[in-house]
């Protein structure tokens, strides 16, 4: 267990910041950050503006993978959010996690390909944490949520250009407020063998 914890901490420490927040800490494999006030990720649709200034701690992945993380936060202001980010560039990304809207916790996913869309699942009551998992296979990303890291339910399936490196990591944003503290635990990425190559190998045994 100690070895696993050490490995996870070293992994987080080797990751990079996009829009590094003013305050953050990595300790015992756990990332805590203060979401930057008045920050967000969104492009054009519905609101008419584009913002790309929330903090993301990320690593790069070129192939297929599974990523998951346990997320919690001290959400206080409308649109406070924390989750996973999978990103090619400013016009192509997926963010998924918890978003606090009008006093309610929502499982939230934003998919951006030039313009952004937003889907939510409203929760009946606040939850202390949520697990978010994403699987990149071929030209798609499947996003799942869980409250126990055992039973996962799909919340989104979307297109993402295949054979293209992506940033994979943890994000938080605070569009309307003065910031809040977000915590990310048990972040892990598992490499998945390329699906097309597996199919080719099966045909050419």
C-alpha positions in Angstrom: 0.0 0.0 0.0 2.9 2.4 0.8 4.5 1.7 -2.5 1.2 2.4 -4.3 0.8 5.7 -2.5 4.3 6.8 -3.2 4.0 6.0 -6.9 0.7 7.9 -7.1 2.3 11.0 -5.4 5.3 10.9 -7.8 2.9 10.6 -10.7 1.0 13.8 -9.7 4.3 15.7 -9.0 5.4 14.9 -12.6 2.3 16.4 -14.1 2.1 19.9 -15.5 -0.1 22.9 -15.0 -2.3 24.7 -17.5 -3.4 28.0 -15.9 -1.7 27.2 -12.6 -3.8 28.3 -9.6 -2.4 30.6 -6.9 -2.7 28.0 -4.2 -2.3 24.2 -4.6 -0.8 21.2 -2.8 0.1 17.6 -3.5 0.4 15.5 -0.4 0.2 11.7 0.0 -1.1 11.3 -3.5 -3.9 13.9 -3.0 -4.2 17.1 -5.0 -5.9 20.1 -3.4 -6.3 23.4 -5.3 -8.1 26.7 -4.9 -10.1 27.2 -8.0 -9.2 30.5 -9.6 -11.9 33.1 -9.1 -13.9 34.0 -12.2 -12.4 31.2 -14.3 -14.1 28.7 -16.6 -13.9 26.6 -19.8 -16.5 27.4 -22.4 -16.8 28.4 -26.1 -19.4 30.6 -27.7 -22.7 28.8 -27.6 -25.7 30.1 -25.6 -23.7 32.7 -23.6 -21.8 34.3 -26.5 -18.4 34.4 -24.8 -15.3 32.2 -24.8 -13.2 31.5 -21.7 -10.3 29.1 -21.3 -8.7 30.1 -18.0 -9.4 27.5 -15.3 -6.6 25.4 -13.8 -5.8 21.9 -15.0 -3.1 19.6 -13.7 -2.5 17.2 -16.6 -0.4 14.6 -18.3 -0.2 13.7 -22.0 -1.6 10.5 -23.5 -1.4 9.5 -27.1 -3.4 6.4 -27.3 -6.4 4.7 -25.6 -6.8 4.7 -21.9 -9.0 4.7 -18.8 -8.8 7.4 -16.3 -10.6 7.9 -13.0 -10.5 10.1 -9.9 -12.4 10.8 -6.7 -13.6 14.4 -6.5 -14.8 16.6 -3.6 -15.1 20.3 -3.1 -16.4 23.1 -0.9 -18.9 24.4 -3.5 -20.5 27.7 -2.6 -21.3 29.7 -5.7 -23.3 29.1 -8.8 -21.3 27.1 -11.4 -18.5 26.0 -9.0 -17.2 22.9 -10.6 -14.5 20.2 -10.4 -13.8 17.2 -12.5 -11.7 15.4 -15.2 -10.5 17.2 -18.3 -9.6 15.5 -21.6 -8.3 18.1 -24.0 -6.7 18.3 -27.5 -6.7 22.1 -27.7 -8.8 25.2 -26.9 -11.5 24.1 -29.4 -11.7 20.4 -28.5 -12.1 19.1 -25.0 -14.4 17.2 -22.6 -14.8 18.2 -18.9 -16.9 16.1 -16.6 -17.6 16.1 -12.8 -19.7 17.9 -10.3 -21.2 21.4 -10.9 -23.0 23.4 -8.3 -26.0 25.2 -9.8 -28.7 27.1 -7.9 -28.0 25.3 -4.7 -28.0 21.8 -6.2 -25.2 19.3 -7.0 -25.2 18.2 -10.6 -23.2 15.6 -12.5 -22.0 17.7 -15.4 -20.4 17.2 -18.7 -19.3 19.8 -21.2 -18.2 18.7 -24.7 -16.5 21.2 -26.9 -15.8 20.9 -30.6 -15.5 24.6 -31.7 -18.6 25.4 -29.7 -19.5 24.0 -26.2 -22.6 22.0 -25.1 -23.6 21.1 -21.6 -25.5 18.1 -20.1 -26.4 17.6 -16.4 -27.9 15.0 -14.1 -29.3 16.7 -11.1 -28.7 15.0 -7.8 -31.4 14.7 -5.1 -29.1 15.8 -2.4 -25.5 16.9 -1.8 -22.8 14.1 -1.9 -19.5 14.2 -0.1 -17.7 13.0 -3.2 -18.1 11.4 -6.6 -15.9 9.2 -8.7 -15.6 10.1 -12.4 -14.2 7.7 -14.9 -13.5 8.3 -18.6 -12.6 5.7 -21.2 -11.0 6.7 -24.6 -11.6 4.1 -27.2 -11.2 4.7 -31.0 -12.8 8.0 -31.8 -15.0 8.2 -28.7 -14.9 9.0 -25.0 -17.3 7.4 -22.5 -17.8 9.2 -19.2 -19.1 7.4 -16.1 -19.9 8.3 -12.5 -20.0 6.3 -9.3 -20.5 7.0 -5.6 -18.5 3.9 -4.4 -15.9 3.2 -7.1 -17.7 -0.1 -7.7 -20.9 0.5 -9.7 -20.4 3.0 -12.5 -23.2 4.5 -14.6 -22.6 6.2 -18.0 -23.3 9.9 -18.1 -22.0 10.8 -21.5 -20.6 9.3 -24.8 -19.0 11.7 -27.2 -16.7 12.0 -30.2 -13.0 12.9 -29.8 -10.5 12.8 -32.7 -8.6 9.5 -32.5 -4.8 9.0 -33.0 -4.3 12.5 -31.5 -2.4 13.2 -28.2 -4.6 14.6 -25.4 -4.1 16.4 -22.1 -5.6 14.3 -19.3 -6.1 15.6 -15.9 -8.0 17.3 -13.1 -9.7 20.7 -13.4 -11.7 23.1 -11.3 -13.3 26.4 -12.2 -15.3 29.1 -10.4 -17.0 31.3 -13.0 -19.2 33.4 -10.7 -17.4 33.4 -7.4 -14.2 34.1 -5.5 -12.8 30.6 -5.6 -13.3 27.4 -3.6 -11.2 24.4 -2.5 -11.3 21.2 -4.6 -9.8 17.9 -3.7 -8.8 15.0 -6.0 -7.9 11.6 -4.7 -6.8 8.3 -6.2 -6.1 9.7 -9.7 -5.0 7.0 -12.0 -4.6 6.3 -15.7 -4.6 2.8 -17.2 -3.2 2.2 -20.6 -5.6 0.3 -23.0 -4.2 -1.6 -26.0 -5.2 0.0 -29.2 -8.6 -1.5 -30.3 -7.8 -1.5 -34.0 -4.5 -3.2 -33.4 -6.2 -5.9 -31.3 -8.6 -6.5 -34.1 -5.8 -6.8 -36.6 -3.9 -9.2 -34.4 -7.0 -11.4 -34.1 -7.4 -11.6 -37.9 -3.7 -12.3 -38.4 -2.9 -15.0 -35.8 
